[in-house]
């Protein structure tokens, strides 16, 4: 389960928006150094969120907003000082929350936190705080309790050992019964020709990481149209497979990576217990690579290197489609593509077999 902290009421710069269906106060058992606290928690899309200022008060850590630099300052050497800030929000004030790149400094050093702006409050993942402050954090599913222990060091989830997935025994269709596949026309082809029938596919031709939150092109279970995020929130998924990149390949790699990171955060917020599989860009053919300045294997490898690093950072799994689909020359076989990018009908089976033997 993914947990979050809130950083007070401060301005922030919005970069993308998530629809909110319901935000409510959640009764939550929170223990700090074995003592139960009265820290407030909020529930949204099955995720619990916590205010950093409450934790700062409990741990006696200074939390400040610097108006000049428009950044949050955390100083573990200073005691917490209550600035009279608000500790909640009015449910009627807004109907959306925003992913935002809030600047945060810890003991004078800038830290890379993924923040969420909800009704004017900035929210931060507990595991980011635990990692940065080297504080032990844990969640007990049975008692629905959060445990924070300053005497222990932070440890990542024991179940995660990196983004690589090695070959395993072949699985049947029931393995994918709690999975959804999200992406572009390549994923749409996988839907049509993989033979997988137990999972859900949310894919649209030309969809990209930049339009995933704004394109209402996915047919929802209700019959209406919505975004991939609304589609993913329709049921409880244990596995989320994501493929984007070929439509964005003309963008700078850092821009693509940042947008992809924000997207992964949104899927993780919707399904905190799900395994997220980042599927790499698939290879292009040698002819395509040689004739194009954009759709080249060099660009594919550059994007994939960024996605591999992102998978490790976000504790996701990396599906290497170049390994799955390239021939011994490192390119997509010419006889298995009709345009140098998309696959022939039969070659989608090769992709599917790779998924059946490469999983966590």
MOCORKA-V737356 format. One record per pair of residues at least 12 apart in sequence whose C-alpha atoms are under 8 Angstrom apart, sorted by the first residue. I is the first residue (numbers start at 0). J is the second residue. D is the distance in Angstrom with one decimal. If there is no record, write none. Layout:
# MOCORKA-V737356
[[I & J & D] [I & J & D]]
This chain:
# MOCORKA-V737356
[[0 & 46 & 7.7] [0 & 138 & 7.2] [0 & 271 & 5.3] [0 & 272 & 5.1] [1 & 46 & 6.8] [1 & 47 & 7.6] [1 & 124 & 7.4] [1 & 125 & 7.6] [1 & 126 & 7.8] [1 & 267 & 7.8] [1 & 268 & 7.6] [1 & 271 & 5.1] [1 & 272 & 7.1] [2 & 46 & 6.7] [2 & 47 & 5.5] [2 & 48 & 6.0] [2 & 49 & 7.6] [2 & 124 & 5.8] [2 & 125 & 5.3] [2 & 126 & 7.3] [3 & 47 & 6.4] [3 & 48 & 4.4] [3 & 49 & 5.4] [3 & 50 & 7.9] [3 & 122 & 6.3] [3 & 123 & 5.2] [3 & 124 & 3.9] [3 & 125 & 4.7] [3 & 126 & 7.8] [4 & 48 & 5.5] [4 & 49 & 3.9] [4 & 50 & 4.7] [4 & 51 & 4.9] [4 & 122 & 5.2] [4 & 123 & 4.7] [4 & 124 & 5.7] [4 & 125 & 5.7] [5 & 48 & 6.7] [5 & 49 & 5.2] [5 & 50 & 3.5] [5 & 51 & 4.7] [5 & 52 & 7.2] [5 & 120 & 6.5] [5 & 121 & 5.3] [5 & 122 & 3.7] [5 & 123 & 5.7] [6 & 50 & 5.7] [6 & 51 & 4.9] [6 & 52 & 6.2] [6 & 71 & 7.9] [6 & 120 & 6.2] [6 & 121 & 4.8] [6 & 122 & 5.6] [6 & 123 & 7.1] [7 & 50 & 6.7] [7 & 51 & 7.0] [7 & 52 & 6.2] [7 & 84 & 6.7] [7 & 85 & 7.0] [7 & 86 & 7.1] [7 & 120 & 5.6] [7 & 121 & 6.5] [8 & 84 & 6.9] [8 & 85 & 6.8] [8 & 119 & 5.7] [8 & 120 & 4.6] [8 & 121 & 6.9] [9 & 64 & 7.1] [9 & 119 & 6.4] [9 & 120 & 6.2] [9 & 121 & 7.0] [10 & 69 & 7.7] [10 & 119 & 6.5] [10 & 120 & 7.8] [11 & 99 & 6.8] [11 & 100 & 7.7] [11 & 101 & 6.1] [11 & 116 & 7.1] [11 & 119 & 7.7] [11 & 121 & 7.6] [12 & 99 & 5.8] [12 & 100 & 6.6] [12 & 101 & 6.9] [13 & 97 & 5.9] [13 & 98 & 6.3] [13 & 99 & 4.8] [13 & 100 & 7.4] [13 & 116 & 7.7] [14 & 97 & 7.0] [14 & 98 & 6.0] [14 & 99 & 5.3] [14 & 100 & 7.3] [15 & 97 & 5.6] [15 & 98 & 5.4] [15 & 99 & 7.1] [15 & 212 & 7.5] [16 & 95 & 6.7] [16 & 96 & 5.8] [16 & 97 & 4.3] [16 & 98 & 6.2] [16 & 212 & 7.2] [17 & 95 & 5.8] [17 & 96 & 5.3] [17 & 97 & 5.8] [17 & 98 & 7.5] [17 & 212 & 7.4] [17 & 228 & 7.9] [17 & 265 & 7.7] [18 & 94 & 6.7] [18 & 95 & 4.6] [18 & 96 & 6.4] [19 & 43 & 7.8] [19 & 94 & 5.6] [19 & 95 & 4.8] [19 & 96 & 6.5] [20 & 44 & 7.9] [20 & 94 & 7.5] [21 & 43 & 6.3] [21 & 44 & 7.5] [22 & 41 & 6.9] [22 & 42 & 5.9] [22 & 43 & 5.0] [22 & 44 & 8.0] [22 & 90 & 7.0] [23 & 41 & 5.8] [23 & 42 & 5.5] [23 & 43 & 7.0] [23 & 90 & 7.7] [24 & 39 & 7.6] [24 & 40 & 6.2] [24 & 41 & 4.6] [24 & 42 & 6.1] [25 & 39 & 7.7] [25 & 40 & 5.5] [25 & 41 & 5.1] [25 & 42 & 5.5] [25 & 47 & 7.7] [26 & 39 & 7.9] [26 & 40 & 6.9] [27 & 39 & 7.6] [27 & 40 & 6.3] [27 & 143 & 6.8] [27 & 144 & 6.5] [27 & 145 & 7.8] [28 & 142 & 7.9] [28 & 143 & 6.5] [28 & 144 & 4.5] [28 & 145 & 6.3] [29 & 144 & 5.6] [29 & 145 & 4.7] [29 & 146 & 6.1] [29 & 147 & 7.9] [30 & 144 & 7.3] [30 & 145 & 6.1] [30 & 146 & 4.8] [30 & 147 & 6.1] [31 & 57 & 7.7] [31 & 146 & 6.0] [31 & 147 & 4.7] [31 & 148 & 5.9] [31 & 149 & 7.9] [32 & 146 & 7.6] [32 & 147 & 6.1] [32 & 148 & 4.7] [32 & 149 & 6.5] [32 & 150 & 7.7] [33 & 146 & 7.4] [33 & 147 & 7.9] [33 & 148 & 7.4] [38 & 53 & 6.3] [38 & 54 & 7.8] [44 & 232 & 7.8] [44 & 268 & 7.2] [44 & 269 & 5.5] [44 & 270 & 7.8] [45 & 269 & 7.0] [45 & 270 & 7.5] [45 & 271 & 7.9] [46 & 268 & 6.5] [46 & 269 & 7.3] [46 & 270 & 8.0] [46 & 271 & 6.9] [48 & 122 & 7.2] [49 & 122 & 7.4] [50 & 86 & 7.5] [50 & 122 & 7.1] [51 & 122 & 7.8] [51 & 123 & 7.8] [55 & 79 & 6.1] [56 & 79 & 5.5] [56 & 80 & 7.7] [56 & 81 & 7.7] [59 & 77 & 7.8] [59 & 78 & 5.0] [59 & 79 & 4.7] [60 & 73 & 7.3] [60 & 74 & 6.3] [60 & 75 & 5.0] [60 & 76 & 7.2] [60 & 77 & 6.1] [60 & 78 & 5.0] [60 & 79 & 4.7] [61 & 73 & 5.7] [61 & 74 & 5.1] [61 & 75 & 6.3] [61 & 76 & 7.7] [61 & 77 & 5.4] [61 & 78 & 5.2] [61 & 79 & 4.1] [61 & 80 & 6.4] [62 & 74 & 6.7] [62 & 79 & 6.6] [62 & 80 & 7.7] [69 & 102 & 7.5] [70 & 101 & 7.0] [70 & 102 & 5.0] [70 & 103 & 5.6] [70 & 104 & 7.3] [71 & 101 & 7.9] [71 & 102 & 6.4] [71 & 103 & 4.7] [71 & 104 & 6.1] [72 & 103 & 6.1] [72 & 104 & 4.9] [72 & 105 & 6.2] [72 & 106 & 7.6] [72 & 107 & 7.6] [73 & 103 & 7.6] [73 & 104 & 6.0] [73 & 105 & 4.7] [73 & 106 & 6.1] [74 & 105 & 6.0] [74 & 106 & 4.8] [74 & 107 & 7.6] [75 & 105 & 7.9] [75 & 106 & 6.6] [76 & 106 & 7.8] [88 & 118 & 6.7] [89 & 118 & 7.9] [92 & 118 & 6.7] [93 & 118 & 6.2] [95 & 117 & 7.3] [95 & 118 & 7.9] [96 & 115 & 7.2] [96 & 116 & 5.8] [96 & 117 & 4.7] [96 & 118 & 6.9] [97 & 115 & 5.8] [97 & 116 & 5.0] [97 & 117 & 6.4] [98 & 113 & 7.9] [98 & 114 & 6.4] [98 & 115 & 4.7] [98 & 116 & 6.1] [98 & 261 & 6.9] [99 & 113 & 7.4] [99 & 114 & 5.7] [99 & 115 & 5.7] [99 & 116 & 6.5] [100 & 112 & 8.0] [100 & 113 & 6.7] [100 & 114 & 6.3] [101 & 113 & 7.6] [101 & 114 & 6.0] [101 & 121 & 7.8] [105 & 131 & 8.0] [112 & 124 & 7.7] [112 & 127 & 6.5] [113 & 261 & 8.0] [113 & 264 & 7.8] [126 & 155 & 7.9] [129 & 153 & 5.6] [130 & 153 & 5.5] [130 & 154 & 7.6] [133 & 151 & 7.8] [133 & 152 & 5.0] [133 & 153 & 4.8] [134 & 147 & 7.1] [134 & 148 & 6.2] [134 & 149 & 5.1] [134 & 150 & 7.3] [134 & 151 & 5.9] [134 & 152 & 4.9] [134 & 153 & 4.8] [135 & 147 & 5.8] [135 & 148 & 5.0] [135 & 149 & 6.1] [135 & 150 & 7.4] [135 & 151 & 4.8] [135 & 152 & 4.9] [135 & 153 & 4.3] [135 & 154 & 6.8] [136 & 148 & 6.3] [136 & 153 & 6.6] [136 & 154 & 8.0] [159 & 314 & 6.8] [161 & 311 & 5.9] [161 & 314 & 6.8] [161 & 315 & 7.7] [161 & 316 & 7.2] [162 & 307 & 7.2] [162 & 310 & 5.8] [162 & 311 & 5.3] [162 & 314 & 6.8] [162 & 315 & 5.8] [162 & 316 & 4.2] [162 & 317 & 5.1] [163 & 316 & 6.2] [163 & 317 & 5.8] [163 & 318 & 7.7] [164 & 316 & 6.9] [164 & 317 & 6.9] [164 & 318 & 7.2] [164 & 357 & 5.8] [164 & 358 & 5.8] [164 & 359 & 6.0] [165 & 357 & 6.0] [165 & 358 & 7.4] [166 & 356 & 5.4] [166 & 357 & 5.0] [166 & 358 & 7.6] [167 & 356 & 5.1] [167 & 357 & 6.0] [167 & 358 & 7.3] [168 & 356 & 5.8] [169 & 355 & 5.3] [169 & 356 & 4.7] [170 & 355 & 5.2] [170 & 356 & 6.6] [171 & 355 & 7.1] [172 & 195 & 6.5] [172 & 196 & 7.3] [172 & 197 & 6.3] [173 & 197 & 6.6] [175 & 195 & 8.0] [175 & 197 & 6.1] [175 & 198 & 5.5] [175 & 238 & 7.7] [176 & 197 & 4.7] [176 & 198 & 5.0] [177 & 197 & 7.9] [177 & 198 & 6.4] [177 & 235 & 7.5] [177 & 236 & 5.0] [177 & 237 & 5.3] [177 & 238 & 6.2] [178 & 198 & 5.2] [178 & 199 & 6.6] [178 & 236 & 5.6] [178 & 237 & 6.0] [178 & 238 & 4.5] [178 & 239 & 5.7] [178 & 240 & 7.4] [179 & 198 & 5.6] [179 & 199 & 4.6] [179 & 200 & 5.6] [179 & 201 & 7.3] [179 & 231 & 7.5] [179 & 236 & 6.9] [179 & 238 & 6.5] [179 & 239 & 5.2] [179 & 240 & 6.2] [180 & 198 & 7.7] [180 & 199 & 6.3] [180 & 200 & 4.8] [180 & 201 & 6.0] [180 & 202 & 7.4] [180 & 239 & 6.1] [180 & 240 & 4.7] [180 & 241 & 6.0] [180 & 242 & 8.0] [181 & 200 & 6.2] [181 & 201 & 4.9] [181 & 202 & 5.4] [181 & 227 & 7.1] [181 & 239 & 7.5] [181 & 240 & 6.1] [181 & 241 & 4.9] [181 & 242 & 6.4] [182 & 201 & 6.7] [182 & 202 & 4.7] [182 & 203 & 6.7] [182 & 206 & 6.8] [182 & 207 & 7.5] [182 & 241 & 5.8] [182 & 242 & 4.8] [182 & 243 & 5.6] [183 & 202 & 5.2] [183 & 203 & 5.0] [183 & 204 & 5.1] [183 & 205 & 5.8] [183 & 206 & 5.1] [183 & 207 & 6.9] [183 & 242 & 6.9] [183 & 243 & 6.3] [184 & 202 & 6.6] [184 & 203 & 5.7] [184 & 204 & 4.1] [184 & 205 & 6.5] [184 & 206 & 7.7] [185 & 204 & 7.9] [185 & 341 & 6.5] [185 & 342 & 7.8] [186 & 200 & 7.6] [186 & 202 & 5.9] [186 & 242 & 7.1] [187 & 200 & 7.4] [187 & 201 & 7.8] [187 & 202 & 5.2] [187 & 203 & 6.5] [187 & 204 & 7.3] [188 & 342 & 8.0] [188 & 344 & 8.0] [188 & 347 & 7.5] [189 & 347 & 6.0] [189 & 351 & 7.8] [192 & 344 & 6.0] [192 & 345 & 7.5] [192 & 347 & 6.1] [192 & 348 & 7.2] [193 & 347 & 5.6] [193 & 348 & 5.4] [193 & 350 & 7.8] [193 & 351 & 5.8] [194 & 348 & 7.8] [201 & 217 & 6.3] [201 & 227 & 6.4] [201 & 230 & 7.1] [202 & 217 & 7.2] [202 & 227 & 8.0] [203 & 216 & 6.9] [203 & 217 & 7.3] [205 & 246 & 6.3] [206 & 243 & 8.0] [206 & 246 & 7.4] [207 & 243 & 6.1] [207 & 244 & 7.1] [207 & 246 & 6.2] [207 & 247 & 6.5] [208 & 243 & 6.5] [208 & 244 & 7.7] [208 & 247 & 7.7] [208 & 255 & 7.7] [208 & 258 & 6.1] [208 & 259 & 5.9] [208 & 262 & 6.9] [209 & 258 & 6.6] [211 & 226 & 6.4] [211 & 227 & 6.2] [211 & 228 & 7.6] [212 & 226 & 5.8] [212 & 227 & 6.9] [212 & 228 & 6.8] [213 & 226 & 6.5] [214 & 226 & 5.6] [215 & 227 & 8.0] [217 & 230 & 7.0] [218 & 230 & 7.9] [219 & 233 & 8.0] [220 & 233 & 7.5] [228 & 265 & 7.5] [228 & 266 & 7.0] [231 & 266 & 7.6] [231 & 269 & 7.6] [232 & 269 & 6.2] [232 & 270 & 7.8] [235 & 270 & 7.1] [236 & 270 & 6.9] [236 & 273 & 6.3] [237 & 270 & 7.7] [237 & 272 & 6.8] [237 & 273 & 4.3] [237 & 274 & 6.1] [238 & 273 & 5.2] [238 & 274 & 4.8] [238 & 275 & 5.8] [238 & 276 & 7.4] [239 & 273 & 6.8] [239 & 274 & 6.3] [239 & 275 & 4.8] [239 & 276 & 6.0] [240 & 275 & 6.0] [240 & 276 & 4.7] [240 & 277 & 6.1] [240 & 278 & 6.8] [241 & 275 & 7.6] [241 & 276 & 6.2] [241 & 277 & 5.2] [241 & 278 & 5.8] [242 & 277 & 6.5] [242 & 278 & 5.1] [242 & 279 & 6.7] [242 & 280 & 7.2] [243 & 278 & 7.9] [243 & 279 & 7.9] [243 & 280 & 7.1] [244 & 280 & 6.0] [244 & 302 & 7.5] [245 & 280 & 6.5] [245 & 294 & 7.9] [248 & 293 & 6.8] [248 & 294 & 7.1] [248 & 298 & 7.1] [248 & 299 & 7.7] [248 & 302 & 7.7] [249 & 293 & 6.0] [252 & 301 & 7.5] [252 & 302 & 6.3] [252 & 305 & 7.4] [256 & 305 & 6.5] [256 & 306 & 7.0] [256 & 309 & 7.5] [260 & 309 & 6.9] [260 & 313 & 8.0] [263 & 313 & 7.8] [274 & 315 & 6.7] [274 & 316 & 7.5] [275 & 315 & 5.2] [275 & 316 & 6.2] [276 & 315 & 5.9] [276 & 316 & 4.6] [276 & 317 & 5.7] [276 & 318 & 6.5] [277 & 306 & 7.3] [277 & 310 & 6.6] [277 & 315 & 6.8] [277 & 316 & 6.0] [277 & 317 & 5.0] [277 & 318 & 6.1] [278 & 317 & 5.9] [278 & 318 & 4.6] [278 & 319 & 6.4] [278 & 320 & 6.7] [279 & 303 & 5.6] [279 & 306 & 6.9] [279 & 307 & 8.0] [279 & 317 & 7.0] [279 & 318 & 6.0] [279 & 319 & 5.4] [279 & 320 & 5.6] [279 & 321 & 7.4] [280 & 299 & 6.2] [280 & 302 & 7.4] [280 & 303 & 6.3] [280 & 320 & 6.5] [280 & 321 & 7.3] [281 & 299 & 7.6] [281 & 320 & 5.0] [281 & 321 & 5.4] [281 & 324 & 7.0] [281 & 340 & 7.9] [282 & 296 & 6.6] [282 & 299 & 6.9] [282 & 320 & 7.2] [282 & 321 & 5.3] [282 & 324 & 6.9] [282 & 325 & 6.1] [282 & 329 & 7.7] [282 & 330 & 5.7] [282 & 331 & 5.2] [282 & 340 & 7.3] [283 & 295 & 6.9] [283 & 296 & 6.3] [283 & 330 & 5.8] [283 & 331 & 5.0] [283 & 339 & 5.4] [283 & 340 & 5.0] [284 & 330 & 5.0] [284 & 331 & 4.4] [284 & 332 & 6.1] [284 & 333 & 5.9] [284 & 336 & 7.7] [284 & 339 & 4.8] [284 & 340 & 6.8] [285 & 330 & 5.6] [285 & 331 & 7.1] [285 & 332 & 8.0] [285 & 333 & 7.6] [285 & 339 & 7.8] [286 & 333 & 7.9] [286 & 339 & 7.1] [287 & 338 & 7.7] [287 & 339 & 5.2] [287 & 340 & 7.7] [296 & 330 & 7.5] [316 & 359 & 7.6] [318 & 354 & 8.0] [318 & 357 & 7.6] [320 & 350 & 7.5] [323 & 349 & 7.3] [323 & 350 & 6.3] [323 & 353 & 6.1] [324 & 349 & 7.1] [324 & 350 & 6.8]]
